[in-house]
Amino acid sequence: MSKTTYSDADYQLDISDETCPMTFVRAKLLIERMQPGETAGLRLQGAEPLDNVPRSIRDYGHEILSMLGEAPDTAEDGIHLLVFQKKH
């Protein structure tokens, strides 16, 4: 069974204080350390990272498992939790 919550992910990375392009640079460095099948949870904040990071993760062939707080009015303090699985 795939882990789908931020707290259950194999890795957690808070990039909520980062701005693009550093948000995906930090996420990419994490992906490079991960093994296929492992999961990671990212804490994101801001419109640009929220748009760019999930898209880039998909473009690299990995799977987004969940995204909590996608609507601005549901995210606590503007923080969004993204969980993805490394595919290759």
C-alpha positions in Angstrom: 0.0 0.0 0.0 1.3 3.4 -0.9 1.9 6.0 1.8 -0.1 9.0 1.0 0.1 11.3 4.0 2.8 13.9 4.6 3.6 12.5 8.0 3.9 8.9 6.7 6.1 9.7 3.8 9.7 8.3 3.8 11.1 11.9 3.6 9.7 15.3 4.6 11.1 18.6 3.2 9.9 22.0 4.2 10.5 24.4 1.3 7.8 26.9 2.4 10.4 29.6 3.0 12.1 29.1 -0.4 11.3 30.9 -3.7 11.5 29.6 -7.2 13.7 28.3 -8.7 15.2 27.1 -5.4 12.0 25.3 -4.5 12.4 22.7 -7.2 16.2 22.7 -6.9 15.8 21.5 -3.3 13.1 19.0 -4.3 15.2 17.7 -7.1 18.2 17.1 -4.7 15.8 15.1 -2.5 14.6 13.1 -5.5 18.1 12.2 -6.4 18.7 10.7 -2.9 15.5 8.7 -3.0 15.0 5.1 -4.2 12.3 4.2 -6.7 9.0 3.6 -4.8 9.9 5.8 -1.9 7.7 8.7 -1.0 8.3 12.3 0.0 6.2 15.1 1.5 6.9 18.7 0.6 5.6 21.8 2.4 5.1 24.5 -0.1 3.9 28.1 0.1 3.1 30.6 -2.6 1.5 30.5 -6.0 4.6 30.0 -8.1 6.0 27.0 -6.1 2.5 25.5 -5.9 2.3 25.7 -9.7 5.9 24.8 -10.7 7.0 22.1 -8.2 4.1 19.6 -8.8 4.4 20.1 -12.6 8.1 19.6 -12.5 7.8 16.4 -10.4 5.3 15.1 -13.0 7.5 16.1 -15.9 10.3 14.1 -14.4 8.0 11.0 -14.4 7.1 10.8 -10.7 3.6 10.5 -9.3 1.8 13.0 -7.2 -0.1 11.0 -4.5 -1.8 13.9 -2.7 -2.1 17.6 -2.3 -3.6 19.1 0.8 -4.7 22.7 0.9 -4.9 23.3 -2.9 -7.5 26.1 -2.4 -6.0 29.2 -0.7 -8.9 29.3 1.7 -8.2 25.7 3.0 -4.5 25.9 3.5 -3.4 26.8 7.0 -1.1 29.9 6.9 -0.9 29.3 3.1 1.1 26.1 3.5 0.3 23.2 1.1 1.4 19.6 1.7 2.4 17.7 -1.5 3.2 14.0 -1.3 4.8 12.2 -4.3 6.3 8.9 -5.1 9.6 8.4 -7.0 8.9 6.2 -10.0 12.4 5.5 -11.4 
